[in-house]
Amino acid sequence: MDRRTLLLTALSLPLAAQPAFAAPPRIDFYKTPTCGCCAAWADRMTAAGFDVRAEDMDQDALWDLKARAGIPPEMSSCHTGFIDGYVVEGHVPAEDIRRLIAERPAGIGLAVPGMPMGSPGMEMGTRRDAFDTLLVLPGGRARIFQNHA
């Protein structure tokens, strides 16, 4: 092997060690067909690099899905998503979802109860309400995962 071939081979090793282009994390989420803020949240998640797949369902089916996923009514919002074995309920920010799948805490998933102004998909000019992203635990309990003041 000549010096040039050896050098080119050595320089290409770091590239060979890199994984092929990884697919973006996929969020499957469920909403009612008329909810505009749900579509806005999906747009924010897509812009943040997630592969978002939406499915419309009627309100009763959506409430049933939330219950089966372990989301208590007091922690619910307008849409429910699933990513990498976790539930994502409501207007959860992308950075919280990234942290969830990176840290993998014990729990069902994340929830932003209600529809706080200024959360992703609920932007209304400069109005921004403080809100917490909750880590939903089994049995309907929760703890604060991230505060958004």
CNS distance restraints for C-alpha pairs under 8 A (distance, minus, plus):
assign (resid   1 and name CA) (resid   5 and name CA) 6.33 0.50 0.50
assign (resid   1 and name CA) (resid   6 and name CA) 6.50 0.50 0.50
assign (resid   2 and name CA) (resid   6 and name CA) 6.30 0.50 0.50
assign (resid   3 and name CA) (resid   7 and name CA) 6.13 0.50 0.50
assign (resid   4 and name CA) (resid   8 and name CA) 6.18 0.50 0.50
assign (resid   5 and name CA) (resid   9 and name CA) 6.03 0.50 0.50
assign (resid   6 and name CA) (resid  10 and name CA) 6.12 0.50 0.50
assign (resid   7 and name CA) (resid  11 and name CA) 6.15 0.50 0.50
assign (resid   8 and name CA) (resid  12 and name CA) 6.21 0.50 0.50
assign (resid   9 and name CA) (resid  13 and name CA) 6.51 0.50 0.50
assign (resid  11 and name CA) (resid  15 and name CA) 7.98 0.50 0.50
assign (resid  12 and name CA) (resid  16 and name CA) 6.37 0.50 0.50
assign (resid  13 and name CA) (resid  17 and name CA) 6.27 0.50 0.50
assign (resid  14 and name CA) (resid  18 and name CA) 6.62 0.50 0.50
assign (resid  24 and name CA) (resid  49 and name CA) 6.31 0.50 0.50
assign (resid  24 and name CA) (resid  50 and name CA) 5.41 0.50 0.50
assign (resid  24 and name CA) (resid  51 and name CA) 5.74 0.50 0.50
assign (resid  25 and name CA) (resid  49 and name CA) 7.74 0.50 0.50
assign (resid  25 and name CA) (resid  50 and name CA) 5.25 0.50 0.50
assign (resid  25 and name CA) (resid  51 and name CA) 5.92 0.50 0.50
assign (resid  25 and name CA) (resid  83 and name CA) 7.39 0.50 0.50
assign (resid  25 and name CA) (resid  84 and name CA) 7.84 0.50 0.50
assign (resid  26 and name CA) (resid  50 and name CA) 5.83 0.50 0.50
assign (resid  26 and name CA) (resid  51 and name CA) 4.50 0.50 0.50
assign (resid  26 and name CA) (resid  52 and name CA) 5.83 0.50 0.50
assign (resid  26 and name CA) (resid  53 and name CA) 7.43 0.50 0.50
assign (resid  26 and name CA) (resid  83 and name CA) 6.12 0.50 0.50
assign (resid  26 and name CA) (resid  84 and name CA) 7.73 0.50 0.50
assign (resid  27 and name CA) (resid  50 and name CA) 6.81 0.50 0.50
assign (resid  27 and name CA) (resid  51 and name CA) 6.09 0.50 0.50
assign (resid  27 and name CA) (resid  52 and name CA) 4.85 0.50 0.50
assign (resid  27 and name CA) (resid  53 and name CA) 6.18 0.50 0.50
assign (resid  27 and name CA) (resid  81 and name CA) 6.20 0.50 0.50
assign (resid  27 and name CA) (resid  82 and name CA) 5.55 0.50 0.50
assign (resid  27 and name CA) (resid  83 and name CA) 4.88 0.50 0.50
assign (resid  28 and name CA) (resid  52 and name CA) 6.05 0.50 0.50
assign (resid  28 and name CA) (resid  53 and name CA) 4.81 0.50 0.50
assign (resid  28 and name CA) (resid  54 and name CA) 6.03 0.50 0.50
assign (resid  28 and name CA) (resid  55 and name CA) 7.75 0.50 0.50
assign (resid  28 and name CA) (resid  81 and name CA) 5.39 0.50 0.50
assign (resid  28 and name CA) (resid  82 and name CA) 5.28 0.50 0.50
assign (resid  28 and name CA) (resid  83 and name CA) 6.73 0.50 0.50
assign (resid  29 and name CA) (resid  52 and name CA) 7.32 0.50 0.50
assign (resid  29 and name CA) (resid  53 and name CA) 6.19 0.50 0.50
assign (resid  29 and name CA) (resid  54 and name CA) 4.98 0.50 0.50
assign (resid  29 and name CA) (resid  55 and name CA) 6.31 0.50 0.50
assign (resid  29 and name CA) (resid  79 and name CA) 6.96 0.50 0.50
assign (resid  29 and name CA) (resid  80 and name CA) 5.49 0.50 0.50
assign (resid  29 and name CA) (resid  81 and name CA) 3.78 0.50 0.50
assign (resid  29 and name CA) (resid  82 and name CA) 6.21 0.50 0.50
assign (resid  30 and name CA) (resid  54 and name CA) 5.80 0.50 0.50
assign (resid  30 and name CA) (resid  55 and name CA) 4.94 0.50 0.50
assign (resid  30 and name CA) (resid  56 and name CA) 5.80 0.50 0.50
assign (resid  30 and name CA) (resid  57 and name CA) 6.80 0.50 0.50
assign (resid  30 and name CA) (resid  62 and name CA) 7.04 0.50 0.50
assign (resid  30 and name CA) (resid  79 and name CA) 5.68 0.50 0.50
assign (resid  30 and name CA) (resid  80 and name CA) 5.36 0.50 0.50
assign (resid  30 and name CA) (resid  81 and name CA) 6.13 0.50 0.50
assign (resid  31 and name CA) (resid  35 and name CA) 7.10 0.50 0.50
assign (resid  31 and name CA) (resid  38 and name CA) 6.76 0.50 0.50
assign (resid  31 and name CA) (resid  54 and name CA) 7.41 0.50 0.50
assign (resid  31 and name CA) (resid  55 and name CA) 6.47 0.50 0.50
assign (resid  31 and name CA) (resid  56 and name CA) 5.08 0.50 0.50
assign (resid  31 and name CA) (resid  57 and name CA) 6.03 0.50 0.50
assign (resid  31 and name CA) (resid  58 and name CA) 7.87 0.50 0.50
assign (resid  31 and name CA) (resid  62 and name CA) 6.86 0.50 0.50
assign (resid  31 and name CA) (resid  78 and name CA) 6.76 0.50 0.50
assign (resid  31 and name CA) (resid  79 and name CA) 4.77 0.50 0.50
assign (resid  31 and name CA) (resid  80 and name CA) 6.86 0.50 0.50
assign (resid  32 and name CA) (resid  56 and name CA) 5.11 0.50 0.50
assign (resid  32 and name CA) (resid  57 and name CA) 5.19 0.50 0.50
assign (resid  32 and name CA) (resid  58 and name CA) 5.61 0.50 0.50
assign (resid  32 and name CA) (resid  59 and name CA) 6.19 0.50 0.50
assign (resid  32 and name CA) (resid  62 and name CA) 7.57 0.50 0.50
assign (resid  32 and name CA) (resid  78 and name CA) 7.99 0.50 0.50
assign (resid  32 and name CA) (resid  79 and name CA) 7.67 0.50 0.50
assign (resid  33 and name CA) (resid  56 and name CA) 5.14 0.50 0.50
assign (resid  33 and name CA) (resid  57 and name CA) 6.75 0.50 0.50
assign (resid  33 and name CA) (resid  58 and name CA) 7.61 0.50 0.50
assign (resid  35 and name CA) (resid  39 and name CA) 6.88 0.50 0.50
assign (resid  35 and name CA) (resid  78 and name CA) 7.82 0.50 0.50
assign (resid  36 and name CA) (resid  40 and name CA) 6.28 0.50 0.50
assign (resid  37 and name CA) (resid  41 and name CA) 6.10 0.50 0.50
assign (resid  37 and name CA) (resid 121 and name CA) 5.13 0.50 0.50
assign (resid  37 and name CA) (resid 122 and name CA) 6.10 0.50 0.50
assign (resid  38 and name CA) (resid  42 and name CA) 6.28 0.50 0.50
assign (resid  38 and name CA) (resid  78 and name CA) 7.08 0.50 0.50
assign (resid  38 and name CA) (resid  79 and name CA) 6.45 0.50 0.50
assign (resid  38 and name CA) (resid 121 and name CA) 6.69 0.50 0.50
assign (resid  39 and name CA) (resid  43 and name CA) 6.25 0.50 0.50
assign (resid  39 and name CA) (resid 121 and name CA) 7.53 0.50 0.50
assign (resid  40 and name CA) (resid  44 and name CA) 6.35 0.50 0.50
assign (resid  40 and name CA) (resid 120 and name CA) 7.55 0.50 0.50
assign (resid  40 and name CA) (resid 121 and name CA) 4.48 0.50 0.50
assign (resid  40 and name CA) (resid 122 and name CA) 7.67 0.50 0.50
assign (resid  41 and name CA) (resid  45 and name CA) 6.28 0.50 0.50
assign (resid  41 and name CA) (resid  91 and name CA) 6.51 0.50 0.50
assign (resid  41 and name CA) (resid 120 and name CA) 5.47 0.50 0.50
assign (resid  41 and name CA) (resid 121 and name CA) 4.09 0.50 0.50
assign (resid  41 and name CA) (resid 122 and name CA) 7.69 0.50 0.50
assign (resid  42 and name CA) (resid  46 and name CA) 6.10 0.50 0.50
assign (resid  42 and name CA) (resid  52 and name CA) 6.40 0.50 0.50
assign (resid  42 and name CA) (resid  54 and name CA) 7.88 0.50 0.50
assign (resid  42 and name CA) (resid 121 and name CA) 7.74 0.50 0.50
assign (resid  43 and name CA) (resid  47 and name CA) 6.13 0.50 0.50
assign (resid  43 and name CA) (resid 121 and name CA) 7.93 0.50 0.50
assign (resid  44 and name CA) (resid  48 and name CA) 6.20 0.50 0.50
assign (resid  44 and name CA) (resid  94 and name CA) 7.90 0.50 0.50
assign (resid  44 and name CA) (resid 120 and name CA) 6.50 0.50 0.50
assign (resid  44 and name CA) (resid 121 and name CA) 6.85 0.50 0.50
assign (resid  45 and name CA) (resid  49 and name CA) 6.51 0.50 0.50
assign (resid  45 and name CA) (resid  50 and name CA) 5.56 0.50 0.50
assign (resid  45 and name CA) (resid  51 and name CA) 7.87 0.50 0.50
assign (resid  45 and name CA) (resid  52 and name CA) 7.04 0.50 0.50
assign (resid  45 and name CA) (resid  94 and name CA) 6.12 0.50 0.50
assign (resid  46 and name CA) (resid  50 and name CA) 4.90 0.50 0.50
assign (resid  46 and name CA) (resid  51 and name CA) 6.06 0.50 0.50
assign (resid  46 and name CA) (resid  52 and name CA) 6.12 0.50 0.50
assign (resid  48 and name CA) (resid  94 and name CA) 6.53 0.50 0.50
assign (resid  57 and name CA) (resid  61 and name CA) 6.29 0.50 0.50
assign (resid  57 and name CA) (resid  62 and name CA) 6.31 0.50 0.50
assign (resid  58 and name CA) (resid  62 and name CA) 6.29 0.50 0.50
assign (resid  59 and name CA) (resid  63 and name CA) 6.23 0.50 0.50
assign (resid  60 and name CA) (resid  64 and name CA) 6.24 0.50 0.50
assign (resid  61 and name CA) (resid  65 and name CA) 6.17 0.50 0.50
assign (resid  62 and name CA) (resid  66 and name CA) 6.28 0.50 0.50
assign (resid  62 and name CA) (resid  79 and name CA) 7.75 0.50 0.50
assign (resid  62 and name CA) (resid  80 and name CA) 7.85 0.50 0.50
assign (resid  63 and name CA) (resid  67 and name CA) 6.28 0.50 0.50
assign (resid  64 and name CA) (resid  68 and name CA) 6.21 0.50 0.50
assign (resid  65 and name CA) (resid  69 and name CA) 6.13 0.50 0.50
assign (resid  66 and name CA) (resid  70 and name CA) 6.37 0.50 0.50
assign (resid  66 and name CA) (resid  71 and name CA) 5.27 0.50 0.50
assign (resid  66 and name CA) (resid  72 and name CA) 7.56 0.50 0.50
assign (resid  66 and name CA) (resid  76 and name CA) 7.62 0.50 0.50
assign (resid  66 and name CA) (resid  80 and name CA) 6.79 0.50 0.50
assign (resid  67 and name CA) (resid  71 and name CA) 5.52 0.50 0.50
assign (resid  67 and name CA) (resid  72 and name CA) 6.55 0.50 0.50
assign (resid  67 and name CA) (resid  73 and name CA) 7.87 0.50 0.50
assign (resid  69 and name CA) (resid  87 and name CA) 7.01 0.50 0.50
assign (resid  69 and name CA) (resid 108 and name CA) 7.86 0.50 0.50
assign (resid  70 and name CA) (resid 108 and name CA) 7.10 0.50 0.50
assign (resid  70 and name CA) (resid 138 and name CA) 7.23 0.50 0.50
assign (resid  70 and name CA) (resid 139 and name CA) 7.72 0.50 0.50
assign (resid  70 and name CA) (resid 140 and name CA) 7.06 0.50 0.50
assign (resid  71 and name CA) (resid  75 and name CA) 6.35 0.50 0.50
assign (resid  71 and name CA) (resid  76 and name CA) 6.42 0.50 0.50
assign (resid  71 and name CA) (resid  89 and name CA) 7.74 0.50 0.50
assign (resid  71 and name CA) (resid 136 and name CA) 7.46 0.50 0.50
assign (resid  71 and name CA) (resid 140 and name CA) 6.93 0.50 0.50
assign (resid  72 and name CA) (resid  76 and name CA) 6.51 0.50 0.50
assign (resid  72 and name CA) (resid 140 and name CA) 5.75 0.50 0.50
assign (resid  74 and name CA) (resid 113 and name CA) 7.00 0.50 0.50
assign (resid  75 and name CA) (resid  89 and name CA) 7.93 0.50 0.50
assign (resid  75 and name CA) (resid 111 and name CA) 6.36 0.50 0.50
assign (resid  75 and name CA) (resid 112 and name CA) 6.98 0.50 0.50
assign (resid  75 and name CA) (resid 113 and name CA) 4.56 0.50 0.50
assign (resid  75 and name CA) (resid 114 and name CA) 7.35 0.50 0.50
assign (resid  76 and name CA) (resid  89 and name CA) 6.43 0.50 0.50
assign (resid  76 and name CA) (resid  90 and name CA) 6.90 0.50 0.50
assign (resid  76 and name CA) (resid 111 and name CA) 7.14 0.50 0.50
assign (resid  76 and name CA) (resid 112 and name CA) 7.48 0.50 0.50
assign (resid  76 and name CA) (resid 113 and name CA) 5.12 0.50 0.50
assign (resid  76 and name CA) (resid 114 and name CA) 6.41 0.50 0.50
assign (resid  77 and name CA) (resid  89 and name CA) 6.31 0.50 0.50
assign (resid  77 and name CA) (resid  90 and name CA) 4.73 0.50 0.50
assign (resid  77 and name CA) (resid  91 and name CA) 7.66 0.50 0.50
assign (resid  77 and name CA) (resid 111 and name CA) 7.98 0.50 0.50
assign (resid  77 and name CA) (resid 112 and name CA) 7.03 0.50 0.50
assign (resid  77 and name CA) (resid 113 and name CA) 5.30 0.50 0.50
assign (resid  77 and name CA) (resid 114 and name CA) 4.77 0.50 0.50
assign (resid  77 and name CA) (resid 115 and name CA) 6.42 0.50 0.50
assign (resid  78 and name CA) (resid  89 and name CA) 7.95 0.50 0.50
assign (resid  78 and name CA) (resid  90 and name CA) 5.90 0.50 0.50
assign (resid  78 and name CA) (resid 114 and name CA) 7.50 0.50 0.50
assign (resid  78 and name CA) (resid 115 and name CA) 7.59 0.50 0.50
assign (resid  79 and name CA) (resid  89 and name CA) 6.20 0.50 0.50
assign (resid  79 and name CA) (resid  90 and name CA) 5.30 0.50 0.50
assign (resid  80 and name CA) (resid  87 and name CA) 7.05 0.50 0.50
assign (resid  80 and name CA) (resid  88 and name CA) 5.90 0.50 0.50
assign (resid  80 and name CA) (resid  89 and name CA) 4.60 0.50 0.50
assign (resid  80 and name CA) (resid  90 and name CA) 6.15 0.50 0.50
assign (resid  81 and name CA) (resid  87 and name CA) 5.69 0.50 0.50
assign (resid  81 and name CA) (resid  88 and name CA) 4.79 0.50 0.50
assign (resid  81 and name CA) (resid  89 and name CA) 6.13 0.50 0.50
assign (resid  82 and name CA) (resid  86 and name CA) 5.59 0.50 0.50
assign (resid  82 and name CA) (resid  87 and name CA) 4.60 0.50 0.50
assign (resid  82 and name CA) (resid  88 and name CA) 5.77 0.50 0.50
assign (resid  83 and name CA) (resid  87 and name CA) 6.52 0.50 0.50
assign (resid  83 and name CA) (resid  88 and name CA) 7.28 0.50 0.50
assign (resid  84 and name CA) (resid 101 and name CA) 6.99 0.50 0.50
assign (resid  86 and name CA) (resid 107 and name CA) 7.97 0.50 0.50
assign (resid  86 and name CA) (resid 108 and name CA) 5.71 0.50 0.50
assign (resid  86 and name CA) (resid 109 and name CA) 4.70 0.50 0.50
assign (resid  86 and name CA) (resid 110 and name CA) 7.68 0.50 0.50
assign (resid  87 and name CA) (resid 108 and name CA) 6.08 0.50 0.50
assign (resid  87 and name CA) (resid 109 and name CA) 4.46 0.50 0.50
assign (resid  87 and name CA) (resid 110 and name CA) 6.24 0.50 0.50
assign (resid  87 and name CA) (resid 111 and name CA) 7.99 0.50 0.50
assign (resid  88 and name CA) (resid  92 and name CA) 6.90 0.50 0.50
assign (resid  88 and name CA) (resid  97 and name CA) 7.80 0.50 0.50
assign (resid  88 and name CA) (resid 109 and name CA) 5.76 0.50 0.50
assign (resid  88 and name CA) (resid 110 and name CA) 4.95 0.50 0.50
assign (resid  88 and name CA) (resid 111 and name CA) 5.88 0.50 0.50
assign (resid  89 and name CA) (resid 109 and name CA) 7.86 0.50 0.50
assign (resid  89 and name CA) (resid 110 and name CA) 6.11 0.50 0.50
assign (resid  89 and name CA) (resid 111 and name CA) 4.41 0.50 0.50
assign (resid  89 and name CA) (resid 112 and name CA) 6.28 0.50 0.50
assign (resid  89 and name CA) (resid 113 and name CA) 7.54 0.50 0.50
assign (resid  90 and name CA) (resid 111 and name CA) 5.98 0.50 0.50
assign (resid  90 and name CA) (resid 112 and name CA) 5.30 0.50 0.50
assign (resid  90 and name CA) (resid 113 and name CA) 6.53 0.50 0.50
assign (resid  90 and name CA) (resid 114 and name CA) 7.31 0.50 0.50
assign (resid  90 and name CA) (resid 115 and name CA) 7.25 0.50 0.50
assign (resid  91 and name CA) (resid 111 and name CA) 7.72 0.50 0.50
assign (resid  91 and name CA) (resid 112 and name CA) 5.77 0.50 0.50
assign (resid  91 and name CA) (resid 115 and name CA) 6.79 0.50 0.50
assign (resid  91 and name CA) (resid 116 and name CA) 7.96 0.50 0.50
assign (resid  91 and name CA) (resid 119 and name CA) 5.96 0.50 0.50
assign (resid  91 and name CA) (resid 120 and name CA) 5.59 0.50 0.50
assign (resid  91 and name CA) (resid 121 and name CA) 6.73 0.50 0.50
assign (resid  91 and name CA) (resid 122 and name CA) 7.69 0.50 0.50
assign (resid  92 and name CA) (resid  96 and name CA) 6.77 0.50 0.50
assign (resid  92 and name CA) (resid  97 and name CA) 7.13 0.50 0.50
assign (resid  92 and name CA) (resid 110 and name CA) 7.24 0.50 0.50
assign (resid  92 and name CA) (resid 111 and name CA) 6.52 0.50 0.50
assign (resid  92 and name CA) (resid 112 and name CA) 5.69 0.50 0.50
assign (resid  92 and name CA) (resid 119 and name CA) 7.30 0.50 0.50
assign (resid  92 and name CA) (resid 120 and name CA) 6.88 0.50 0.50
assign (resid  92 and name CA) (resid 133 and name CA) 6.62 0.50 0.50
assign (resid  93 and name CA) (resid  97 and name CA) 6.64 0.50 0.50
assign (resid  93 and name CA) (resid 119 and name CA) 6.98 0.50 0.50
assign (resid  93 and name CA) (resid 120 and name CA) 5.91 0.50 0.50
assign (resid  94 and name CA) (resid  98 and name CA) 6.21 0.50 0.50
assign (resid  95 and name CA) (resid  99 and name CA) 6.18 0.50 0.50
assign (resid  96 and name CA) (resid 100 and name CA) 6.10 0.50 0.50
assign (resid  96 and name CA) (resid 133 and name CA) 7.70 0.50 0.50
assign (resid  96 and name CA) (resid 146 and name CA) 7.22 0.50 0.50
assign (resid  97 and name CA) (resid 101 and name CA) 6.35 0.50 0.50
assign (resid  97 and name CA) (resid 110 and name CA) 7.78 0.50 0.50
assign (resid  98 and name CA) (resid 102 and name CA) 6.11 0.50 0.50
assign (resid  99 and name CA) (resid 103 and name CA) 5.86 0.50 0.50
assign (resid  99 and name CA) (resid 104 and name CA) 7.99 0.50 0.50
assign (resid 100 and name CA) (resid 104 and name CA) 5.50 0.50 0.50
assign (resid 100 and name CA) (resid 105 and name CA) 6.82 0.50 0.50
assign (resid 100 and name CA) (resid 109 and name CA) 7.82 0.50 0.50
assign (resid 100 and name CA) (resid 110 and name CA) 7.94 0.50 0.50
assign (resid 106 and name CA) (resid 137 and name CA) 7.51 0.50 0.50
assign (resid 107 and name CA) (resid 135 and name CA) 6.60 0.50 0.50
assign (resid 107 and name CA) (resid 136 and name CA) 5.81 0.50 0.50
assign (resid 107 and name CA) (resid 137 and name CA) 4.54 0.50 0.50
assign (resid 107 and name CA) (resid 138 and name CA) 6.43 0.50 0.50
assign (resid 108 and name CA) (resid 135 and name CA) 7.43 0.50 0.50
assign (resid 108 and name CA) (resid 136 and name CA) 5.43 0.50 0.50
assign (resid 108 and name CA) (resid 137 and name CA) 5.55 0.50 0.50
assign (resid 108 and name CA) (resid 138 and name CA) 6.45 0.50 0.50
assign (resid 109 and name CA) (resid 135 and name CA) 5.76 0.50 0.50
assign (resid 109 and name CA) (resid 136 and name CA) 5.38 0.50 0.50
assign (resid 109 and name CA) (resid 137 and name CA) 7.48 0.50 0.50
assign (resid 110 and name CA) (resid 133 and name CA) 6.50 0.50 0.50
assign (resid 110 and name CA) (resid 134 and name CA) 5.45 0.50 0.50
assign (resid 110 and name CA) (resid 135 and name CA) 4.70 0.50 0.50
assign (resid 110 and name CA) (resid 136 and name CA) 5.69 0.50 0.50
assign (resid 110 and name CA) (resid 145 and name CA) 7.86 0.50 0.50
assign (resid 111 and name CA) (resid 133 and name CA) 5.72 0.50 0.50
assign (resid 111 and name CA) (resid 134 and name CA) 5.14 0.50 0.50
assign (resid 111 and name CA) (resid 135 and name CA) 6.60 0.50 0.50
assign (resid 111 and name CA) (resid 136 and name CA) 6.70 0.50 0.50
assign (resid 112 and name CA) (resid 131 and name CA) 7.54 0.50 0.50
assign (resid 112 and name CA) (resid 132 and name CA) 6.50 0.50 0.50
assign (resid 112 and name CA) (resid 133 and name CA) 4.98 0.50 0.50
assign (resid 112 and name CA) (resid 134 and name CA) 6.32 0.50 0.50
assign (resid 115 and name CA) (resid 119 and name CA) 7.51 0.50 0.50
assign (resid 115 and name CA) (resid 122 and name CA) 6.96 0.50 0.50
assign (resid 116 and name CA) (resid 122 and name CA) 6.80 0.50 0.50
assign (resid 116 and name CA) (resid 128 and name CA) 7.81 0.50 0.50
assign (resid 116 and name CA) (resid 129 and name CA) 6.01 0.50 0.50
assign (resid 116 and name CA) (resid 130 and name CA) 7.61 0.50 0.50
assign (resid 116 and name CA) (resid 131 and name CA) 6.64 0.50 0.50
assign (resid 117 and name CA) (resid 122 and name CA) 5.21 0.50 0.50
assign (resid 117 and name CA) (resid 123 and name CA) 5.96 0.50 0.50
assign (resid 117 and name CA) (resid 124 and name CA) 6.61 0.50 0.50
assign (resid 117 and name CA) (resid 127 and name CA) 6.53 0.50 0.50
assign (resid 117 and name CA) (resid 128 and name CA) 5.23 0.50 0.50
assign (resid 117 and name CA) (resid 129 and name CA) 5.29 0.50 0.50
assign (resid 118 and name CA) (resid 122 and name CA) 5.28 0.50 0.50
assign (resid 118 and name CA) (resid 123 and name CA) 4.39 0.50 0.50
assign (resid 118 and name CA) (resid 124 and name CA) 6.47 0.50 0.50
assign (resid 118 and name CA) (resid 126 and name CA) 7.80 0.50 0.50
assign (resid 118 and name CA) (resid 127 and name CA) 6.29 0.50 0.50
assign (resid 118 and name CA) (resid 128 and name CA) 4.25 0.50 0.50
assign (resid 118 and name CA) (resid 129 and name CA) 6.11 0.50 0.50
assign (resid 119 and name CA) (resid 123 and name CA) 6.34 0.50 0.50
assign (resid 119 and name CA) (resid 128 and name CA) 7.49 0.50 0.50
assign (resid 119 and name CA) (resid 129 and name CA) 7.94 0.50 0.50
assign (resid 123 and name CA) (resid 127 and name CA) 7.44 0.50 0.50
assign (resid 123 and name CA) (resid 128 and name CA) 7.56 0.50 0.50
assign (resid 124 and name CA) (resid 128 and name CA) 7.69 0.50 0.50
assign (resid 129 and name CA) (resid 149 and name CA) 7.46 0.50 0.50
assign (resid 130 and name CA) (resid 147 and name CA) 7.76 0.50 0.50
assign (resid 130 and name CA) (resid 148 and name CA) 5.52 0.50 0.50
assign (resid 130 and name CA) (resid 149 and name CA) 4.34 0.50 0.50
assign (resid 131 and name CA) (resid 147 and name CA) 6.27 0.50 0.50
assign (resid 131 and name CA) (resid 148 and name CA) 5.23 0.50 0.50
assign (resid 131 and name CA) (resid 149 and name CA) 6.39 0.50 0.50
assign (resid 132 and name CA) (resid 144 and name CA) 6.36 0.50 0.50
assign (resid 132 and name CA) (resid 145 and name CA) 7.34 0.50 0.50
assign (resid 132 and name CA) (resid 146 and name CA) 5.82 0.50 0.50
assign (resid 132 and name CA) (resid 147 and name CA) 4.50 0.50 0.50
assign (resid 132 and name CA) (resid 148 and name CA) 5.77 0.50 0.50
assign (resid 133 and name CA) (resid 144 and name CA) 6.15 0.50 0.50
assign (resid 133 and name CA) (resid 145 and name CA) 5.54 0.50 0.50
assign (resid 133 and name CA) (resid 146 and name CA) 5.14 0.50 0.50
assign (resid 133 and name CA) (resid 147 and name CA) 6.30 0.50 0.50
assign (resid 133 and name CA) (resid 148 and name CA) 7.64 0.50 0.50
assign (resid 134 and name CA) (resid 142 and name CA) 6.04 0.50 0.50
assign (resid 134 and name CA) (resid 143 and name CA) 5.55 0.50 0.50
assign (resid 134 and name CA) (resid 144 and name CA) 4.58 0.50 0.50
assign (resid 134 and name CA) (resid 145 and name CA) 5.02 0.50 0.50
assign (resid 134 and name CA) (resid 146 and name CA) 6.96 0.50 0.50
assign (resid 135 and name CA) (resid 142 and name CA) 5.43 0.50 0.50
assign (resid 135 and name CA) (resid 143 and name CA) 5.39 0.50 0.50
assign (resid 135 and name CA) (resid 144 and name CA) 6.07 0.50 0.50
assign (resid 135 and name CA) (resid 145 and name CA) 5.27 0.50 0.50
assign (resid 136 and name CA) (resid 140 and name CA) 6.90 0.50 0.50
assign (resid 136 and name CA) (resid 141 and name CA) 6.16 0.50 0.50
assign (resid 136 and name CA) (resid 142 and name CA) 4.47 0.50 0.50
assign (resid 136 and name CA) (resid 143 and name CA) 6.87 0.50 0.50
assign (resid 137 and name CA) (resid 141 and name CA) 5.10 0.50 0.50
assign (resid 137 and name CA) (resid 142 and name CA) 5.20 0.50 0.50
assign (resid 137 and name CA) (resid 143 and name CA) 7.71 0.50 0.50
